[in-house]
Amino acid sequence: MRTDDHIPNHLHDGPDATDNKYAGYDDQKHTGDYFPPPAHTDYDTDHGIVEDHYGGKKLGMMRTTLIFFTNQVGIGILSLPGMLHTIGLIPGIFTIIILGVIATYTAYILIQFYRRYPSVRDIVDCAKIMGGLPLQIIVGIANVLNLCLICASANVTLSIGFNTISDHALCTVGFIGLPMVACWLLCMPRTMNFAGWFGIPATISILASVFIVVIALAVDGPHRDTTGYFGEPANEPIAMRLGPNPLASMNIQFESVLNVAFAYAGNQAFVTVMCEMRNPSKDFTPAIVWLNVIAIPLYVIIACVVYHLSGQYVVAPALGSAPGVASKVAYGILIPTMLGSGLVFGHTGIKYMYNVLMDSVIKSKAKLTDNTFLTWGVWLGCGTAFWVTAFIFANAIPAFNSILGISSALFVTWFTFGLANAQWIFLNWGQQFSTWRKALLSIFNWFLFFASAFLTVFGLYTSISDLNGRVKDPNDPLDVFTCTDNSLF
């Protein structure tokens, strides 16, 4: 029989009932749920701190917030004005806010899990604790593939920008390849500390580029000499829709909702970044709150303003809605943000692959931080394999909305919502209905878990059906590995 009379009472209420950063370690020892830190980890049993494998915990709250802002407020924001025209202004605003609040809640679950199991290094370690080796393998593969898709979408956006800036001076395959090489180089430093500083210009660039688009639209208006978003007649007065657009099929409307989920795709990298913070138990929650206190209103304001100024002539990515030279300038200024997204998400994927190879395949006894031919060879090999895969994805799905929709349906809904809800259920198993508050949270988390499953199945069907229809349409220029100007897609 277990004797735990000496355990503080608050530990019996589950990790969501306390902010005590020492609770996880003590609770694990007494419940038998303790997972020891990995072999290359220095664990301080007095303070519950896991030292980072890559040179110490160097990230404070401010730089962590900048990293979170870089990997979240980027690609997704550019799809939101078009989303409003698809599902309507009122439903669109409601969707942005609700998904933002849920994303904040699920991010908070991650720090609860970390406090209970402070040895986790990434979202895959969390899956291993919850489901053993089978779930670890499934989530590990999905983790890398999703990060590849997110990086691919960043480079598709850059290729659209380069095509716009240069008036399609180079084959689109080449315009996808150039930023891939740049991102590969940026990912070669083995510490996330570099990404913390890169977040400053990346944050400035996304805000500046959108600001330029808004000013240009306010002064000159959008391109009206072409057909609208859903083929509306040219040279018509700008119109906004409060409700769903009758010209948009259900598939397209559902894909637009998935694009909103993509705007909150940062959760997948949060655990990896958390492990490089000086004091994640203290600083992670404020960083998440600051991120979404800024991001959610920013998403709503930018989406509404751009849609109000461009109406049915809105374009995805939204920077293309600006007339003439303004869109070229905006895309030029956006480059640091897209490179920053590639850096943060790419580094997260490469580090996971590196950890797996060093710990489980090569089984090296060297520290992960050692500067040896072996460690650098494995890191360079993982980085090259990751970005080659992302290059293939980007050329296989070179359309902005399509690659966002498929990524969101297949992976983002799980990594942003579903897996976090599963973590809450795991942490509170056996206590889910112990109080009325727990019961409500349990129902909420189970609902989000099954909603994620629905979004995956139905969302993947709609996204692939839409993409397949476009590829087969002889009047649509979309194709795989194409030299065609993808700013026209």
C-alpha positions in Angstrom: 0.0 0.0 0.0 1.2 3.5 -0.9 1.9 5.9 2.0 1.9 9.5 0.9 0.8 11.3 4.0 3.8 13.5 3.9 3.0 14.8 0.3 1.5 18.3 0.4 -2.3 18.2 -0.2 -2.2 20.4 -3.3 -0.2 17.7 -5.1 -3.2 15.4 -5.0 -5.3 17.8 -7.0 -3.3 17.4 -10.2 -0.8 19.8 -11.8 -3.4 22.3 -12.9 -4.1 23.1 -9.2 -0.6 24.5 -8.5 2.2 26.5 -9.9 4.7 24.8 -7.6 7.6 24.0 -9.9 8.9 21.3 -7.5 5.6 19.4 -7.4 6.2 17.3 -10.5 9.4 15.7 -9.3 8.1 14.8 -5.8 4.8 13.6 -7.1 6.5 11.4 -9.7 8.6 9.6 -7.1 5.7 8.7 -4.9 3.2 7.8 -7.6 5.6 5.6 -9.6 5.1 7.8 -12.7 8.6 9.2 -12.5 10.5 9.1 -15.8 14.2 9.7 -15.2 15.9 12.4 -17.3 17.7 11.3 -20.4 21.3 10.1 -20.1 22.8 13.4 -21.3 20.7 15.5 -18.9 22.0 17.1 -15.6 19.1 17.0 -13.2 19.0 19.1 -10.1 16.8 17.2 -7.6 16.8 20.1 -5.1 15.3 22.6 -7.6 13.6 20.5 -10.3 15.7 22.0 -13.0 16.8 20.1 -16.1 19.9 21.6 -17.6 19.8 22.1 -21.4 21.7 19.8 -23.6 22.9 22.6 -25.8 24.8 25.0 -23.6 22.5 25.9 -20.6 19.2 27.6 -20.2 19.8 31.0 -21.9 16.3 32.1 -22.8 14.4 34.5 -20.6 10.8 35.5 -20.8 11.4 38.3 -23.3 13.3 36.3 -25.9 11.0 33.3 -25.4 8.1 35.6 -26.3 9.9 36.8 -29.4 10.6 33.2 -30.5 6.9 32.3 -29.9 5.9 35.4 -31.8 8.2 34.6 -34.7 7.0 31.0 -35.1 3.3 31.9 -34.7 2.7 35.4 -36.1 3.9 34.8 -39.6 2.5 32.7 -42.4 -1.0 32.1 -40.9 -1.8 35.8 -40.6 -1.6 36.2 -44.4 -4.5 33.9 -45.0 -7.0 35.6 -42.6 -8.4 38.4 -44.8 -9.3 35.8 -47.5 -10.8 33.6 -44.8 -13.2 36.5 -43.8 -14.4 36.8 -47.4 -15.0 33.0 -47.5 -16.9 32.4 -44.2 -18.0 35.9 -43.5 -16.8 38.8 -41.3 -18.8 37.9 -38.2 -18.1 34.1 -38.2 -14.5 34.8 -39.2 -13.8 37.1 -36.2 -15.5 34.7 -33.9 -13.3 31.8 -35.2 -10.1 33.8 -34.8 -10.9 34.7 -31.2 -12.2 31.3 -30.1 -9.3 29.3 -31.6 -6.9 31.8 -30.1 -8.3 31.4 -26.6 -8.3 27.6 -27.0 -4.7 27.7 -28.3 -3.7 29.7 -25.2 -5.3 27.1 -22.9 -3.7 24.2 -24.7 -0.3 25.9 -24.5 -0.8 26.2 -20.7 -1.4 22.4 -20.5 2.2 22.0 -21.9 3.8 23.7 -18.9 1.6 21.6 -16.6 3.0 18.4 -18.2 6.5 19.8 -18.0 6.2 20.3 -14.3 5.1 16.7 -13.8 7.7 15.3 -16.2 10.6 17.9 -16.4 12.8 15.5 -18.4 10.8 16.0 -21.6 12.7 17.6 -24.5 10.0 17.9 -27.1 6.4 16.9 -27.9 7.5 13.4 -28.8 8.9 12.8 -25.3 5.4 13.8 -24.0 3.8 11.2 -26.4 6.2 8.5 -25.2 5.2 9.1 -21.6 1.5 8.9 -22.5 1.5 6.0 -24.9 4.9 4.3 -24.9 7.0 3.4 -27.9 4.0 3.0 -30.4 2.7 6.5 -29.8 6.3 7.9 -29.7 7.0 6.6 -33.2 3.7 7.9 -34.6 4.0 11.3 -33.1 7.7 11.4 -33.9 7.1 10.8 -37.6 4.1 13.3 -37.6 6.3 15.8 -35.8 9.0 15.9 -38.4 6.5 15.8 -41.4 4.5 18.6 -40.0 7.5 20.8 -39.3 8.6 20.1 -42.9 5.2 21.2 -44.2 5.2 24.4 -42.1 8.7 25.2 -43.4 7.6 24.3 -46.9 4.7 26.7 -46.6 7.0 29.5 -45.4 9.1 29.0 -48.5 6.1 28.8 -50.8 5.1 32.2 -49.4 8.6 33.5 -50.2 8.5 32.1 -53.7 5.2 33.9 -54.2 6.9 37.0 -52.9 10.0 36.6 -55.2 7.7 36.0 -58.2 5.8 39.2 -57.3 8.9 41.3 -56.7 10.7 40.1 -59.9 7.6 39.8 -62.2 8.4 36.1 -62.4 12.0 36.4 -63.4 12.9 32.8 -62.4 11.3 29.4 -62.5 9.2 28.9 -59.3 11.2 25.8 -58.5 14.2 28.0 -58.3 12.4 30.6 -56.2 11.5 27.9 -53.7 15.0 26.5 -53.7 16.8 29.8 -52.9 15.1 30.4 -49.5 15.4 26.7 -48.7 19.2 27.0 -48.9 19.1 30.2 -46.8 17.0 28.5 -44.1 19.3 25.5 -44.1 22.2 27.8 -43.4 20.3 29.5 -40.6 19.5 26.2 -38.9 23.1 25.1 -38.7 23.9 26.7 -35.3 22.9 24.1 -32.7 21.4 26.4 -30.1 18.0 28.1 -30.1 19.6 31.1 -28.5 20.4 32.4 -32.0 16.7 32.3 -32.9 15.9 34.4 -29.9 17.7 37.3 -31.4 16.5 36.6 -34.9 13.0 37.1 -33.6 13.4 40.8 -33.3 13.8 41.6 -37.0 11.3 38.9 -37.9 8.7 40.5 -35.7 9.3 44.0 -37.1 9.2 42.7 -40.7 5.8 41.1 -40.5 4.2 44.2 -38.8 5.9 46.5 -41.3 4.9 44.6 -44.4 1.2 44.4 -43.3 1.3 48.1 -42.4 2.5 48.9 -45.9 -0.3 46.9 -47.4 -2.9 48.7 -45.3 -1.6 52.1 -46.2 -1.4 51.3 -49.9 -5.0 49.9 -49.9 -6.3 52.9 -48.0 -4.7 55.3 -50.6 -5.1 53.5 -53.9 -7.5 50.6 -53.2 -6.9 47.0 -54.5 -6.6 45.8 -58.1 -10.1 46.0 -59.5 -9.2 45.3 -63.1 -9.1 41.5 -62.4 -11.8 39.1 -61.1 -12.4 38.8 -57.4 -11.5 36.1 -54.9 -14.2 33.7 -56.2 -14.4 35.0 -59.7 -16.5 38.1 -58.9 -16.7 40.6 -61.8 -13.9 43.1 -62.2 -14.3 46.9 -61.6 -17.1 46.5 -59.1 -17.6 48.5 -55.9 -15.8 46.9 -52.9 -18.2 44.7 -50.9 -17.8 42.9 -47.6 -19.8 39.9 -46.5 -21.0 39.5 -43.0 -22.0 35.9 -43.4 -20.7 32.9 -45.4 -20.0 33.5 -49.1 -22.5 31.6 -51.3 -19.8 31.4 -54.0 -17.6 29.3 -51.8 -18.2 25.6 -51.5 -18.3 23.8 -48.2 -14.9 22.4 -48.9 -13.4 25.8 -49.4 -15.1 27.2 -46.3 -13.8 24.4 -44.1 -10.3 24.8 -45.5 -10.5 28.5 -44.5 -11.3 27.5 -41.0 -8.3 25.2 -41.0 -6.1 28.1 -42.1 -7.1 29.9 -38.9 -5.9 26.9 -37.0 -2.6 27.3 -38.9 -2.3 30.8 -37.5 -1.9 29.2 -34.1 0.5 26.5 -35.1 3.3 27.5 -32.8 2.4 25.1 -30.0 4.3 22.3 -31.6 7.6 24.0 -31.0 6.8 25.3 -27.5 8.1 22.3 -25.6 11.4 22.4 -27.4 11.8 26.1 -26.7 10.6 25.5 -23.1 13.6 23.2 -22.5 16.0 26.0 -23.4 14.5 28.6 -21.0 16.3 29.6 -17.8 13.1 29.1 -15.7 10.3 27.7 -17.8 8.0 27.0 -14.8 8.1 30.7 -14.0 8.5 32.4 -17.4 6.6 30.1 -19.9 3.1 31.1 -18.9 3.7 34.9 -19.0 5.4 34.4 -22.4 2.3 32.6 -23.7 -0.1 35.2 -22.3 1.9 38.1 -23.8 2.0 36.2 -27.2 -1.7 35.8 -27.5 -2.7 39.1 -25.8 -0.9 40.7 -28.7 -1.5 38.1 -31.4 -5.3 37.6 -31.2 -6.2 41.3 -31.4 -3.5 41.7 -34.1 -5.1 38.9 -36.2 -8.5 40.4 -35.9 -7.5 44.0 -36.6 -5.3 43.1 -39.6 -7.8 40.7 -41.1 -10.7 43.1 -40.8 -8.8 46.2 -42.0 -7.3 44.4 -45.1 -10.7 42.8 -45.9 -12.5 46.1 -45.4 -10.1 47.9 -47.8 -9.9 45.2 -50.5 -13.3 43.4 -50.2 -13.8 40.7 -52.8 -10.5 41.6 -54.5 -8.6 40.3 -51.5 -5.7 37.9 -52.3 -4.0 35.1 -50.4 -1.3 35.7 -49.2 -2.8 39.0 -48.2 0.2 41.1 -49.2 -0.7 40.5 -52.8 -3.9 42.6 -52.2 -1.8 45.8 -52.2 -1.6 47.6 -55.6 1.5 47.9 -57.8 4.8 48.6 -56.1 3.4 48.4 -52.6 2.9 44.6 -52.8 6.5 44.2 -54.0 7.9 46.3 -51.1 5.7 44.4 -48.6 7.0 41.0 -49.8 10.5 42.3 -49.7 10.2 43.4 -46.1 8.5 40.1 -45.2 11.6 38.0 -46.0 13.0 38.1 -42.4 9.7 36.8 -41.0 9.5 33.9 -43.4 13.2 33.0 -42.8 12.6 33.3 -39.1 9.7 30.8 -39.4 11.9 28.5 -41.3 14.6 28.9 -38.7 12.5 28.2 -35.6 10.4 25.3 -37.0 13.3 23.9 -39.0 15.6 24.0 -35.9 12.9 22.3 -33.9 12.6 19.4 -36.4 16.4 19.0 -36.9 17.0 19.0 -33.2 14.5 16.2 -32.7 16.0 14.1 -35.5 19.5 14.7 -34.0 18.4 13.7 -30.5 16.8 10.4 -31.9 19.9 9.5 -33.9 22.4 10.3 -31.2 20.4 8.6 -28.3 18.7 5.7 -30.0 20.5 4.8 -33.2 24.1 5.8 -32.8 23.9 5.5 -29.0 26.8 7.8 -28.6 28.1 8.3 -25.1 29.3 11.8 -26.1 27.3 14.8 -24.9 25.0 16.3 -27.4 26.9 19.6 -27.2 30.3 18.1 -28.0 32.0 19.7 -31.0 33.2 16.5 -32.7 33.2 15.2 -36.3 30.4 12.8 -35.3 28.1 15.3 -33.7 28.5 17.9 -36.4 28.2 15.2 -39.1 24.9 14.0 -37.6 23.6 17.6 -37.2 24.5 18.5 -40.8 23.0 15.3 -42.1 19.7 15.8 -40.2 19.5 19.4 -41.4 20.1 18.5 -45.0 17.5 15.7 -45.0 15.0 17.9 -43.3 15.3 20.7 -45.8 15.4 18.4 -48.9 12.1 17.0 -47.7 10.6 20.4 -47.2 11.8 21.4 -50.7 9.9 18.4 -52.1 6.7 19.3 -50.2 6.9 22.9 -51.3 7.1 21.9 -55.0 4.4 19.2 -54.7 1.9 21.7 -53.2 3.0 25.1 -54.4 -0.3 26.8 -53.7 -0.6 28.9 -50.5 -4.1 28.0 -49.3 -3.7 24.3 -50.3 -0.4 23.7 -48.4 -1.8 25.5 -45.3 -5.0 23.5 -45.4 -3.4 20.1 -45.8 -0.8 20.9 -43.0 -3.6 22.1 -40.7 -5.8 19.1 -41.3 -3.2 16.5 -41.1 -1.1 17.7 -38.2 -1.7 21.2 -36.9 -5.0 20.5 -35.2 -3.4 17.7 -33.3 -0.2 19.4 -32.3 -2.0 22.7 -31.3 -5.1 21.2 -29.7 -5.6 17.4 -29.7 -2.3 16.2 -28.1 -2.4 18.9 -25.4 -6.0 17.8 -24.5 -4.7 14.2 -24.4 -2.0 15.4 -22.0 -4.5 17.0 -19.7 -6.6 13.8 -19.7 -3.4 11.8 -19.0 -2.4 14.0 -16.1 -5.8 13.9 -14.5 -6.7 10.3 -15.2 -8.7 9.0 -12.3 -9.5 12.5 -11.0 -11.5 13.7 -14.0 -14.8 13.9 -12.1 -13.5 14.4 -8.6 -14.9 18.0 -8.4 -17.4 19.9 -10.5 -14.5 22.0 -11.9 -12.6 18.9 -12.9 -15.7 17.5 -14.5 -16.2 20.6 -16.6 -12.6 20.7 -17.7 -12.7 17.0 -18.5 -15.8 17.4 -20.7 -14.1 20.3 -22.4 -10.8 18.5 -23.1 -12.6 15.4 -24.3 -14.7 17.5 -26.6 -11.6 19.2 -28.1 -9.9 15.9 -28.5 -12.7 14.4 -30.6 -13.1 17.7 -32.4 -9.4 17.5 -33.5 -10.1 14.0 -34.8 -13.1 15.3 -36.8 -11.0 18.2 -38.2 -8.3 15.8 -39.3 -10.6 13.4 -41.2 -13.0 15.9 -42.7 -10.3 18.6 -43.2 -7.9 16.3 -45.0 -10.7 15.1 -47.3 -11.8 18.7 -48.2 -8.2 20.0 -48.7 -7.1 17.1 -50.9 -10.4 17.1 -52.9 -9.9 20.8 -53.5 -6.3 20.4 -54.5 -7.0 17.5 -56.8 -9.8 19.4 -58.5 -7.5 22.3 -59.1 -4.7 20.1 -60.6 -7.2 18.4 -62.9 -8.7 21.7 -64.0 -7.2 22.6 -67.4 -7.9 26.3 -66.8 -6.1 26.3 -63.5 -2.3 26.9 -63.8 -1.5 25.0 -60.6 0.8 22.0 -61.0 3.5 20.2 -59.2 7.2 21.1 -59.6 6.1 23.9 -61.9 7.9 26.9 -63.3 4.6 28.8 -63.6 4.2 32.0 -61.5 2.6 30.7 -58.3 1.5 34.2 -57.3 -1.3 33.6 -59.8 -2.5 30.5 -58.0 
